[in-house]
Amino acid sequence: VLLRQPLLTTLELMLGQDDAASDGSVVLVRLNDLAAVNARLGHRQTDDLLVEIARTLRQAADGVPESALGRLNGSDFAMILPAHQMHGAALDSLCEALRQACLAQGDTQASLVVAA
């Protein structure tokens, strides 16, 4: 998982390529109210939850050539999927996997926003 600046640099490079595919997806994921999650779960378990979200996103990007994944800030992640559309059933599947990741970390109240 890249940090914010390397991820944004990767996105900029991809967008600047003349021969790049004209389709693809950028998926943004936000764990809502990170401060409340941290208060509810504690620092260590919140960190574990964020790691599990990143792991779930990495699994979704596996097999997509030249994909990139990064953490934009404390609660926000971005996944770049060149030449791959993330919508419909694939997006529903990702949302369910993220929900299950939260449940696996013991957070039944987690609220995630996913946009593609």
N, CA, C and O atoms as a Tinker XYZ file with bonds, in Angstrom:
   464  protein
     1  N      0.852000   -1.175000    0.000000    73     2
     2  CA     0.000000    0.000000    0.000000    64     1     3
     3  C      0.898000    1.238000    0.000000    63     2     4     5
     4  O      1.747000    1.424000    0.872000    81     3
     5  N      0.678000    2.058000   -0.995000    73     3     6
     6  CA     1.472000    3.276000   -1.118000    64     5     7
     7  C      0.975000    4.348000   -0.159000    63     6     8     9
     8  O     -0.170000    4.318000    0.292000    81     7
     9  N      1.841000    5.276000    0.138000    73     7    10
    10  CA     1.427000    6.463000    0.879000    64     9    11
    11  C      0.796000    7.435000   -0.104000    63    10    12    13
    12  O      0.801000    7.206000   -1.313000    81    11
    13  N      0.256000    8.514000    0.427000    73    11    14
    14  CA    -0.503000    9.452000   -0.386000    64    13    15
    15  C      0.271000    9.986000   -1.586000    63    14    16    17
    16  O     -0.199000    9.870000   -2.718000    81    15
    17  N      1.438000   10.563000   -1.365000    73    15    18
    18  CA     2.157000   11.207000   -2.468000    64    17    19
    19  C      2.594000   10.223000   -3.544000    63    18    20    21
    20  O      2.407000   10.510000   -4.726000    81    19
    21  N      3.166000    9.076000   -3.192000    73    19    22
    22  CA     3.495000    8.123000   -4.256000    64    21    23
    23  C      2.265000    7.662000   -5.047000    63    22    24    25
    24  O      2.348000    7.467000   -6.259000    81    23
    25  N      1.133000    7.488000   -4.372000    73    23    26
    26  CA    -0.087000    7.085000   -5.076000    64    25    27
    27  C     -0.531000    8.177000   -6.043000    63    26    28    29
    28  O     -0.860000    7.892000   -7.195000    81    27
    29  N     -0.540000    9.413000   -5.585000    73    27    30
    30  CA    -0.951000   10.519000   -6.454000    64    29    31
    31  C      0.013000   10.694000   -7.618000    63    30    32    33
    32  O     -0.408000   11.024000   -8.727000    81    31
    33  N      1.297000   10.476000   -7.377000    73    31    34
    34  CA     2.281000   10.528000   -8.458000    64    33    35
    35  C      2.013000    9.427000   -9.477000    63    34    36    37
    36  O      2.092000    9.666000  -10.682000    81    35
    37  N      1.697000    8.228000   -9.004000    73    35    38
    38  CA     1.359000    7.124000   -9.902000    64    37    39
    39  C      0.135000    7.466000  -10.738000    63    38    40    41
    40  O      0.122000    7.217000  -11.943000    81    39
    41  N     -0.888000    8.029000  -10.121000    73    39    42
    42  CA    -2.094000    8.421000  -10.843000    64    41    43
    43  C     -1.778000    9.485000  -11.891000    63    42    44    45
    44  O     -2.255000    9.412000  -13.023000    81    43
    45  N     -0.983000   10.458000  -11.513000    73    43    46
    46  CA    -0.605000   11.518000  -12.450000    64    45    47
    47  C      0.153000   10.945000  -13.646000    63    46    48    49
    48  O     -0.097000   11.334000  -14.787000    81    47
    49  N      1.073000   10.025000  -13.386000    73    47    50
    50  CA     1.828000    9.395000  -14.480000    64    49    51
    51  C      0.909000    8.600000  -15.401000    63    50    52    53
    52  O      1.056000    8.649000  -16.622000    81    51
    53  N     -0.029000    7.874000  -14.821000    73    51    54
    54  CA    -0.970000    7.095000  -15.626000    64    53    55
    55  C     -1.829000    8.004000  -16.498000    63    54    56    57
    56  O     -2.060000    7.713000  -17.671000    81    55
    57  N     -2.293000    9.088000  -15.927000    73    55    58
    58  CA    -3.146000   10.010000  -16.680000    64    57    59
    59  C     -2.379000   10.739000  -17.770000    63    58    60    61
    60  O     -2.963000   11.169000  -18.765000    81    59
    61  N     -1.079000   10.878000  -17.587000    73    59    62
    62  CA    -0.263000   11.597000  -18.552000    64    61    63
    63  C      0.238000   10.754000  -19.709000    63    62    64    65
    64  O      0.833000   11.293000  -20.642000    81    63
    65  N      0.016000    9.457000  -19.679000    73    63    66
    66  CA     0.494000    8.582000  -20.749000    64    65    67
    67  C     -0.433000    8.679000  -21.958000    63    66    68    69
    68  O     -1.639000    8.461000  -21.852000    81    67
    69  N      0.153000    9.011000  -23.108000    73    67    70
    70  CA    -0.637000    9.105000  -24.329000    64    69    71
    71  C     -1.166000    7.757000  -24.781000    63    70    72    73
    72  O     -2.226000    7.679000  -25.402000    81    71
    73  N     -0.438000    6.702000  -24.475000    73    71    74
    74  CA    -0.847000    5.379000  -24.937000    64    73    75
    75  C     -1.646000    4.609000  -23.893000    63    74    76    77
    76  O     -1.928000    3.424000  -24.074000    81    75
    77  N     -2.006000    5.271000  -22.811000    73    75    78
    78  CA    -2.738000    4.595000  -21.746000    64    77    79
    79  C     -4.149000    4.241000  -22.205000    63    78    80    81
    80  O     -4.739000    4.917000  -23.048000    81    79
    81  N     -4.670000    3.163000  -21.627000    73    79    82
    82  CA    -6.049000    2.774000  -21.936000    64    81    83
    83  C     -6.991000    3.892000  -21.531000    63    82    84    85
    84  O     -6.740000    4.621000  -20.571000    81    83
    85  N     -8.071000    4.015000  -22.272000    73    83    86
    86  CA    -9.001000    5.115000  -22.005000    64    85    87
    87  C    -10.038000    4.763000  -20.957000    63    86    88    89
    88  O    -10.866000    5.601000  -20.603000    81    87
    89  N    -10.006000    3.545000  -20.459000    73    87    90
    90  CA   -10.947000    3.202000  -19.411000    64    89    91
    91  C    -10.198000    2.765000  -18.165000    63    90    92    93
    92  O     -8.988000    2.539000  -18.190000    81    91
    93  N    -10.923000    2.654000  -17.107000    73    91    94
    94  CA   -10.344000    2.276000  -15.830000    64    93    95
    95  C    -11.206000    2.817000  -14.716000    63    94    96    97
    96  O    -12.229000    3.456000  -14.958000    81    95
    97  N    -10.790000    2.558000  -13.507000    73    95    98
    98  CA   -11.551000    3.015000  -12.346000    64    97    99
    99  C    -10.616000    3.535000  -11.265000    63    98   100   101
   100  O     -9.486000    3.074000  -11.104000    81    99
   101  N    -11.119000    4.488000  -10.552000    73    99   102
   102  CA   -10.512000    4.920000   -9.298000    64   101   103
   103  C    -11.583000    4.690000   -8.243000    63   102   104   105
   104  O    -12.688000    5.225000   -8.334000    81   103
   105  N    -11.244000    3.893000   -7.246000    73   103   106
   106  CA   -12.179000    3.576000   -6.176000    64   105   107
   107  C    -11.690000    4.261000   -4.914000    63   106   108   109
   108  O    -10.544000    4.085000   -4.502000    81   107
   109  N    -12.560000    5.038000   -4.311000    73   107   110
   110  CA   -12.248000    5.717000   -3.053000    64   109   111
   111  C    -13.030000    5.046000   -1.929000    63   110   112   113
   112  O    -14.221000    4.765000   -2.071000    81   111
   113  N    -12.354000    4.792000   -0.813000    73   111   114
   114  CA   -12.977000    4.157000    0.341000    64   113   115
   115  C    -12.676000    5.008000    1.565000    63   114   116   117
   116  O    -11.527000    5.365000    1.823000    81   115
   117  N    -13.724000    5.327000    2.315000    73   115   118
   118  CA   -13.561000    6.098000    3.548000    64   117   119
   119  C    -14.193000    5.343000    4.711000    63   118   120   121
   120  O    -15.335000    4.889000    4.632000    81   119
   121  N    -13.431000    5.219000    5.784000    73   119   122
   122  CA   -13.961000    4.730000    7.050000    64   121   123
   123  C    -14.483000    5.952000    7.781000    63   122   124   125
   124  O    -13.706000    6.776000    8.265000    81   123
   125  N    -15.797000    6.068000    7.860000    73   123   126
   126  CA   -16.400000    7.248000    8.467000    64   125   127
   127  C    -16.072000    7.371000    9.948000    63   126   128   129
   128  O    -15.982000    6.375000   10.667000    81   127
   129  N    -15.898000    8.594000   10.383000    73   127   130
   130  CA   -15.719000    8.960000   11.787000    64   129   131
   131  C    -14.649000    8.106000   12.474000    63   130   132   133
   132  O    -14.916000    7.378000   13.430000    81   131
   133  N    -13.441000    8.227000   11.951000    73   131   134
   134  CA   -12.308000    7.461000   12.472000    64   133   135
   135  C    -12.091000    7.703000   13.967000    63   134   136   137
   136  O    -11.718000    6.781000   14.693000    81   135
   137  N    -12.320000    8.917000   14.426000    73   135   138
   138  CA   -12.143000    9.217000   15.854000    64   137   139
   139  C    -13.114000    8.397000   16.707000    63   138   140   141
   140  O    -12.737000    7.902000   17.770000    81   139
   141  N    -14.344000    8.252000   16.255000    73   139   142
   142  CA   -15.330000    7.450000   17.000000    64   141   143
   143  C    -14.958000    5.972000   16.966000    63   142   144   145
   144  O    -15.115000    5.267000   17.962000    81   143
   145  N    -14.471000    5.507000   15.835000    73   143   146
   146  CA   -14.034000    4.109000   15.727000    64   145   147
   147  C    -12.884000    3.867000   16.699000    63   146   148   149
   148  O    -12.852000    2.852000   17.393000    81   147
   149  N    -11.950000    4.797000   16.743000    73   147   150
   150  CA   -10.802000    4.675000   17.641000    64   149   151
   151  C    -11.244000    4.675000   19.101000    63   150   152   153
   152  O    -10.706000    3.922000   19.913000    81   151
   153  N    -12.215000    5.510000   19.434000    73   151   154
   154  CA   -12.720000    5.562000   20.810000    64   153   155
   155  C    -13.455000    4.261000   21.164000    63   154   156   157
   156  O    -13.371000    3.780000   22.294000    81   155
   157  N    -14.162000    3.713000   20.204000    73   155   158
   158  CA   -14.954000    2.509000   20.419000    64   157   159
   159  C    -14.074000    1.258000   20.511000    63   158   160   161
   160  O    -14.285000    0.409000   21.377000    81   159
   161  N    -13.089000    1.150000   19.615000    73   159   162
   162  CA   -12.286000   -0.073000   19.525000    64   161   163
   163  C    -10.950000    0.001000   20.245000    63   162   164   165
   164  O    -10.403000   -1.021000   20.660000    81   163
   165  N    -10.431000    1.204000   20.389000    73   163   166
   166  CA    -9.074000    1.355000   20.898000    64   165   167
   167  C     -8.098000    1.462000   19.740000    63   166   168   169
   168  O     -8.396000    1.056000   18.617000    81   167
   169  N     -6.925000    2.017000   20.031000    73   167   170
   170  CA    -5.941000    2.313000   18.988000    64   169   171
   171  C     -5.472000    1.058000   18.250000    63   170   172   173
   172  O     -5.439000    1.041000   17.020000    81   171
   173  N     -5.116000    0.028000   18.977000    73   171   174
   174  CA    -4.568000   -1.178000   18.355000    64   173   175
   175  C     -5.589000   -1.853000   17.442000    63   174   176   177
   176  O     -5.260000   -2.224000   16.315000    81   175
   177  N     -6.806000   -2.014000   17.910000    73   175   178
   178  CA    -7.825000   -2.686000   17.100000    64   177   179
   179  C     -8.231000   -1.818000   15.900000    63   178   180   181
   180  O     -8.556000   -2.343000   14.835000    81   179
   181  N     -8.213000   -0.501000   16.072000    73   179   182
   182  CA    -8.498000    0.386000   14.942000    64   181   183
   183  C     -7.411000    0.239000   13.886000    63   182   184   185
   184  O     -7.712000    0.182000   12.694000    81   183
   185  N     -6.149000    0.179000   14.311000    73   183   186
   186  CA    -5.057000   -0.051000   13.365000    64   185   187
   187  C     -5.241000   -1.383000   12.640000    63   186   188   189
   188  O     -5.020000   -1.471000   11.432000    81   187
   189  N     -5.642000   -2.413000   13.372000    73   187   190
   190  CA    -5.888000   -3.720000   12.755000    64   189   191
   191  C     -7.014000   -3.633000   11.731000    63   190   192   193
   192  O     -6.954000   -4.272000   10.680000    81   191
   193  N     -8.031000   -2.851000   12.035000    73   191   194
   194  CA    -9.145000   -2.663000   11.107000    64   193   195
   195  C     -8.674000   -1.974000    9.830000    63   194   196   197
   196  O     -9.059000   -2.376000    8.732000    81   195
   197  N     -7.854000   -0.953000    9.963000    73   195   198
   198  CA    -7.327000   -0.252000    8.789000    64   197   199
   199  C     -6.443000   -1.172000    7.945000    63   198   200   201
   200  O     -6.482000   -1.118000    6.716000    81   199
   201  N     -5.656000   -2.006000    8.601000    73   199   202
   202  CA    -4.827000   -2.977000    7.879000    64   201   203
   203  C     -5.730000   -3.957000    7.130000    63   202   204   205
   204  O     -5.439000   -4.319000    5.990000    81   203
   205  N     -6.804000   -4.383000    7.753000    73   203   206
   206  CA    -7.722000   -5.335000    7.110000    64   205   207
   207  C     -8.436000   -4.688000    5.920000    63   206   208   209
   208  O     -8.669000   -5.353000    4.910000    81   207
   209  N     -8.780000   -3.425000    6.023000    73   207   210
   210  CA    -9.371000   -2.715000    4.885000    64   209   211
   211  C     -8.375000   -2.672000    3.734000    63   210   212   213
   212  O     -8.736000   -2.943000    2.589000    81   211
   213  N     -7.125000   -2.335000    4.031000    73   211   214
   214  CA    -6.087000   -2.297000    2.993000    64   213   215
   215  C     -5.889000   -3.674000    2.373000    63   214   216   217
   216  O     -5.741000   -3.784000    1.156000    81   215
   217  N     -5.885000   -4.716000    3.181000    73   215   218
   218  CA    -5.720000   -6.089000    2.689000    64   217   219
   219  C     -6.886000   -6.471000    1.765000    63   218   220   221
   220  O     -6.680000   -7.108000    0.733000    81   219
   221  N     -8.080000   -6.087000    2.132000    73   219   222
   222  CA    -9.261000   -6.375000    1.314000    64   221   223
   223  C     -9.173000   -5.664000   -0.023000    63   222   224   225
   224  O     -9.503000   -6.244000   -1.057000    81   223
   225  N     -8.735000   -4.420000   -0.013000    73   223   226
   226  CA    -8.577000   -3.675000   -1.262000    64   225   227
   227  C     -7.473000   -4.294000   -2.123000    63   226   228   229
   228  O     -7.609000   -4.369000   -3.344000    81   227
   229  N     -6.387000   -4.734000   -1.494000    73   227   230
   230  CA    -5.299000   -5.366000   -2.234000    64   229   231
   231  C     -5.804000   -6.629000   -2.919000    63   230   232   233
   232  O     -5.458000   -6.887000   -4.072000    81   231
   233  N     -6.614000   -7.413000   -2.229000    73   231   234
   234  CA    -7.169000   -8.627000   -2.830000    64   233   235
   235  C     -8.052000   -8.283000   -4.027000    63   234   236   237
   236  O     -8.055000   -9.007000   -5.024000    81   235
   237  N     -8.797000   -7.190000   -3.936000    73   235   238
   238  CA    -9.656000   -6.773000   -5.044000    64   237   239
   239  C     -8.830000   -6.331000   -6.247000    63   238   240   241
   240  O     -9.263000   -6.483000   -7.390000    81   239
   241  N     -7.647000   -5.787000   -5.994000    73   239   242
   242  CA    -6.790000   -5.301000   -7.085000    64   241   243
   243  C     -5.889000   -6.395000   -7.654000    63   242   244   245
   244  O     -5.334000   -6.236000   -8.742000    81   243
   245  N     -5.741000   -7.500000   -6.929000    73   243   246
   246  CA    -4.905000   -8.601000   -7.425000    64   245   247
   247  C     -5.402000   -9.046000   -8.792000    63   246   248   249
   248  O     -6.605000   -9.191000   -9.010000    81   247
   249  N     -4.498000   -9.254000   -9.678000    73   247   250
   250  CA    -4.849000   -9.703000  -11.014000    64   249   251
   251  C     -5.162000   -8.578000  -11.987000    63   250   252   253
   252  O     -5.346000   -8.823000  -13.180000    81   251
   253  N     -5.222000   -7.354000  -11.494000    73   251   254
   254  CA    -5.436000   -6.203000  -12.382000    64   253   255
   255  C     -4.065000   -5.598000  -12.664000    63   254   256   257
   256  O     -3.460000   -5.003000  -11.772000    81   255
   257  N     -3.564000   -5.742000  -13.900000    73   255   258
   258  CA    -2.231000   -5.226000  -14.218000    64   257   259
   259  C     -2.110000   -3.731000  -13.938000    63   258   260   261
   260  O     -3.025000   -2.955000  -14.213000    81   259
   261  N     -0.977000   -3.351000  -13.393000    73   259   262
   262  CA    -0.628000   -1.958000  -13.125000    64   261   263
   263  C     -1.569000   -1.267000  -12.146000    63   262   264   265
   264  O     -1.635000   -0.038000  -12.120000    81   263
   265  N     -2.294000   -2.035000  -11.342000    73   263   266
   266  CA    -3.149000   -1.415000  -10.334000    64   265   267
   267  C     -2.272000   -0.809000   -9.237000    63   266   268   269
   268  O     -1.118000   -1.196000   -9.055000    81   267
   269  N     -2.840000    0.134000   -8.526000    73   267   270
   270  CA    -2.128000    0.774000   -7.417000    64   269   271
   271  C     -3.125000    1.019000   -6.290000    63   270   272   273
   272  O     -4.303000    1.284000   -6.528000    81   271
   273  N     -2.638000    0.926000   -5.083000    73   271   274
   274  CA    -3.465000    1.106000   -3.903000    64   273   275
   275  C     -2.707000    1.968000   -2.925000    63   274   276   277
   276  O     -1.503000    1.790000   -2.737000    81   275
   277  N     -3.401000    2.906000   -2.297000    73   275   278
   278  CA    -2.720000    3.752000   -1.324000    64   277   279
   279  C     -3.658000    4.299000   -0.284000    63   278   280   281
   280  O     -4.879000    4.290000   -0.442000    81   279
   281  N     -3.066000    4.770000    0.769000    73   279   282
   282  CA    -3.802000    5.416000    1.848000    64   281   283
   283  C     -3.608000    6.910000    1.676000    63   282   284   285
   284  O     -2.484000    7.411000    1.694000    81   283
   285  N     -4.720000    7.618000    1.508000    73   283   286
   286  CA    -4.667000    9.057000    1.278000    64   285   287
   287  C     -4.487000    9.835000    2.573000    63   286   288   289
   288  O     -3.806000   10.860000    2.599000    81   287
   289  N     -5.094000    9.350000    3.636000    73   287   290
   290  CA    -4.942000    9.933000    4.968000    64   289   291
   291  C     -5.424000    8.894000    5.975000    63   290   292   293
   292  O     -5.545000    7.719000    5.631000    81   291
   293  N     -5.689000    9.289000    7.165000    73   291   294
   294  CA    -6.034000    8.335000    8.211000    64   293   295
   295  C     -7.189000    7.416000    7.891000    63   294   296   297
   296  O     -7.139000    6.231000    8.220000    81   295
   297  N     -8.229000    7.930000    7.258000    73   295   298
   298  CA    -9.436000    7.133000    7.040000    64   297   299
   299  C     -9.754000    6.870000    5.577000    63   298   300   301
   300  O    -10.739000    6.194000    5.280000    81   299
   301  N     -8.946000    7.387000    4.653000    73   299   302
   302  CA    -9.263000    7.303000    3.228000    64   301   303
   303  C     -8.227000    6.499000    2.452000    63   302   304   305
   304  O     -7.020000    6.652000    2.637000    81   303
   305  N     -8.741000    5.638000    1.577000    73   303   306
   306  CA    -7.919000    4.818000    0.704000    64   305   307
   307  C     -8.339000    5.064000   -0.738000    63   306   308   309
   308  O     -9.480000    5.443000   -1.003000    81   307
   309  N     -7.417000    4.848000   -1.664000    73   307   310
   310  CA    -7.737000    4.920000   -3.087000    64   309   311
   311  C     -7.129000    3.715000   -3.782000    63   310   312   313
   312  O     -6.030000    3.271000   -3.450000    81   311
   313  N     -7.866000    3.198000   -4.752000    73   311   314
   314  CA    -7.407000    2.075000   -5.549000    64   313   315
   315  C     -7.546000    2.480000   -7.012000    63   314   316   317
   316  O     -8.623000    2.874000   -7.459000    81   315
   317  N     -6.448000    2.379000   -7.747000    73   315   318
   318  CA    -6.436000    2.723000   -9.167000    64   317   319
   319  C     -6.399000    1.421000   -9.956000    63   318   320   321
   320  O     -5.518000    0.584000   -9.758000    81   319
   321  N     -7.364000    1.263000  -10.849000    73   319   322
   322  CA    -7.475000    0.047000  -11.645000    64   321   323
   323  C     -7.496000    0.426000  -13.121000    63   322   324   325
   324  O     -8.572000    0.571000  -13.700000    81   323
   325  N     -6.321000    0.590000  -13.744000    73   323   326
   326  CA    -6.297000    0.947000  -15.157000    64   325   327
   327  C     -6.890000   -0.172000  -16.012000    63   326   328   329
   328  O     -6.684000   -1.354000  -15.740000    81   327
   329  N     -7.612000    0.213000  -17.024000    73   327   330
   330  CA    -8.207000   -0.735000  -17.976000    64   329   331
   331  C     -9.115000   -1.754000  -17.297000    63   330   332   333
   332  O     -9.267000   -2.872000  -17.791000    81   331
   333  N     -9.714000   -1.385000  -16.182000    73   331   334
   334  CA   -10.627000   -2.279000  -15.473000    64   333   335
   335  C    -11.764000   -1.445000  -14.891000    63   334   336   337
   336  O    -11.526000   -0.503000  -14.135000    81   335
   337  N    -12.976000   -1.786000  -15.240000    73   335   338
   338  CA   -14.126000   -1.059000  -14.716000    64   337   339
   339  C    -14.622000   -1.714000  -13.427000    63   338   340   341
   340  O    -14.849000   -2.923000  -13.385000    81   339
   341  N    -14.785000   -0.918000  -12.393000    73   339   342
   342  CA   -15.301000   -1.410000  -11.119000    64   341   343
   343  C    -16.706000   -0.833000  -10.956000    63   342   344   345
   344  O    -16.877000    0.315000  -10.546000    81   343
   345  N    -17.703000   -1.649000  -11.283000    73   343   346
   346  CA   -19.090000   -1.229000  -11.118000    64   345   347
   347  C    -19.962000   -2.460000  -10.977000    63   346   348   349
   348  O    -19.472000   -3.585000  -11.077000    81   347
   349  N    -21.224000   -2.261000  -10.749000    73   347   350
   350  CA   -22.177000   -3.370000  -10.668000    64   349   351
   351  C    -21.793000   -4.415000   -9.655000    63   350   352   353
   352  O    -21.509000   -4.106000   -8.498000    81   351
   353  N    -21.786000   -5.669000  -10.103000    73   351   354
   354  CA   -21.531000   -6.799000   -9.217000    64   353   355
   355  C    -20.149000   -6.736000   -8.581000    63   354   356   357
   356  O    -19.988000   -7.110000   -7.419000    81   355
   357  N    -19.146000   -6.267000   -9.328000    73   355   358
   358  CA   -17.789000   -6.181000   -8.774000    64   357   359
   359  C    -17.741000   -5.185000   -7.621000    63   358   360   361
   360  O    -17.096000   -5.438000   -6.604000    81   359
   361  N    -18.419000   -4.061000   -7.780000    73   359   362
   362  CA   -18.445000   -3.060000   -6.716000    64   361   363
   363  C    -19.243000   -3.565000   -5.515000    63   362   364   365
   364  O    -18.853000   -3.347000   -4.368000    81   363
   365  N    -20.356000   -4.236000   -5.783000    73   363   366
   366  CA   -21.142000   -4.825000   -4.692000    64   365   367
   367  C    -20.318000   -5.845000   -3.921000    63   366   368   369
   368  O    -20.370000   -5.894000   -2.692000    81   367
   369  N    -19.557000   -6.657000   -4.644000    73   367   370
   370  CA   -18.712000   -7.667000   -4.018000    64   369   371
   371  C    -17.633000   -7.022000   -3.150000    63   370   372   373
   372  O    -17.346000   -7.496000   -2.051000    81   371
   373  N    -17.039000   -5.937000   -3.652000    73   371   374
   374  CA   -16.028000   -5.218000   -2.865000    64   373   375
   375  C    -16.641000   -4.653000   -1.594000    63   374   376   377
   376  O    -16.051000   -4.762000   -0.519000    81   375
   377  N    -17.816000   -4.052000   -1.708000    73   375   378
   378  CA   -18.481000   -3.483000   -0.524000    64   377   379
   379  C    -18.769000   -4.556000    0.516000    63   378   380   381
   380  O    -18.588000   -4.332000    1.713000    81   379
   381  N    -19.216000   -5.719000    0.060000    73   379   382
   382  CA   -19.490000   -6.820000    0.983000    64   381   383
   383  C    -18.194000   -7.321000    1.628000    63   382   384   385
   384  O    -18.176000   -7.612000    2.824000    81   383
   385  N    -17.130000   -7.423000    0.866000    73   383   386
   386  CA   -15.845000   -7.856000    1.420000    64   385   387
   387  C    -15.351000   -6.860000    2.476000    63   386   388   389
   388  O    -14.815000   -7.264000    3.507000    81   387
   389  N    -15.529000   -5.581000    2.222000    73   387   390
   390  CA   -15.121000   -4.566000    3.196000    64   389   391
   391  C    -15.983000   -4.644000    4.454000    63   390   392   393
   392  O    -15.476000   -4.493000    5.566000    81   391
   393  N    -17.275000   -4.879000    4.283000    73   391   394
   394  CA   -18.172000   -5.028000    5.439000    64   393   395
   395  C    -17.744000   -6.233000    6.272000    63   394   396   397
   396  O    -17.715000   -6.167000    7.501000    81   395
   397  N    -17.414000   -7.327000    5.604000    73   395   398
   398  CA   -16.972000   -8.524000    6.312000    64   397   399
   399  C    -15.638000   -8.289000    7.024000    63   398   400   401
   400  O    -15.410000   -8.824000    8.109000    81   399
   401  N    -14.762000   -7.495000    6.417000    73   399   402
   402  CA   -13.483000   -7.157000    7.055000    64   401   403
   403  C    -13.716000   -6.406000    8.353000    63   402   404   405
   404  O    -13.041000   -6.655000    9.351000    81   403
   405  N    -14.665000   -5.495000    8.339000    73   403   406
   406  CA   -14.988000   -4.751000    9.563000    64   405   407
   407  C    -15.550000   -5.682000   10.624000    63   406   408   409
   408  O    -15.165000   -5.607000   11.791000    81   407
   409  N    -16.455000   -6.553000   10.221000    73   407   410
   410  CA   -17.037000   -7.501000   11.175000    64   409   411
   411  C    -15.975000   -8.434000   11.749000    63   410   412   413
   412  O    -16.008000   -8.766000   12.934000    81   411
   413  N    -15.035000   -8.855000   10.904000    73   411   414
   414  CA   -13.968000   -9.751000   11.361000    64   413   415
   415  C    -13.082000   -9.086000   12.410000    63   414   416   417
   416  O    -12.478000   -9.760000   13.244000    81   415
   417  N    -13.013000   -7.774000   12.358000    73   415   418
   418  CA   -12.214000   -7.039000   13.348000    64   417   419
   419  C    -13.058000   -6.620000   14.551000    63   418   420   421
   420  O    -12.584000   -5.890000   15.420000    81   419
   421  N    -14.294000   -7.078000   14.599000    73   419   422
   422  CA   -15.141000   -6.832000   15.756000    64   421   423
   423  C    -15.881000   -5.514000   15.729000    63   422   424   425
   424  O    -16.442000   -5.103000   16.745000    81   423
   425  N    -15.898000   -4.842000   14.591000    73   423   426
   426  CA   -16.598000   -3.563000   14.525000    64   425   427
   427  C    -17.910000   -3.732000   13.770000    63   426   428   429
   428  O    -17.939000   -3.725000   12.539000    81   427
   429  N    -18.989000   -3.885000   14.520000    73   427   430
   430  CA   -20.310000   -4.043000   13.921000    64   429   431
   431  C    -20.936000   -2.703000   13.568000    63   430   432   433
   432  O    -21.970000   -2.663000   12.902000    81   431
   433  N    -20.324000   -1.603000   14.005000    73   431   434
   434  CA   -20.887000   -0.278000   13.775000    64   433   435
   435  C    -20.132000    0.504000   12.700000    63   434   436   437
   436  O    -20.496000    1.641000   12.400000    81   435
   437  N    -19.111000   -0.073000   12.131000    73   435   438
   438  CA   -18.298000    0.653000   11.146000    64   437   439
   439  C    -19.159000    1.098000    9.973000    63   438   440   441
   440  O    -20.041000    0.376000    9.508000    81   439
   441  N    -18.876000    2.302000    9.513000    73   439   442
   442  CA   -19.573000    2.856000    8.365000    64   441   443
   443  C    -18.522000    3.192000    7.305000    63   442   444   445
   444  O    -17.622000    4.002000    7.530000    81   443
   445  N    -18.661000    2.555000    6.159000    73   443   446
   446  CA   -17.741000    2.784000    5.055000    64   445   447
   447  C    -18.480000    3.439000    3.892000    63   446   448   449
   448  O    -19.641000    3.129000    3.626000    81   447
   449  N    -17.800000    4.338000    3.212000    73   447   450
   450  CA   -18.312000    4.925000    1.989000    64   449   451
   451  C    -17.375000    4.479000    0.877000    63   450   452   453
   452  O    -16.160000    4.650000    0.974000    81   451
   453  N    -17.945000    3.905000   -0.185000    73   451   454
   454  CA   -17.173000    3.429000   -1.318000    64   453   455
   455  C    -17.714000    4.113000   -2.560000    63   454   456   457
   456  O    -18.913000    4.064000   -2.833000    81   455
   457  N    -16.825000    4.753000   -3.316000    73   455   458
   458  CA   -17.221000    5.431000   -4.549000    64   457   459
   459  C    -16.269000    5.016000   -5.662000    63   458   460   461
   460  O    -15.056000    4.944000   -5.464000    81   459
   461  N    -16.834000    4.744000   -6.835000    73   459   462
   462  CA   -16.019000    4.374000   -7.992000    64   461   463
   463  C    -16.375000    5.289000   -9.146000    63   462   464
   464  O    -15.809000    5.160000  -10.232000    81   463
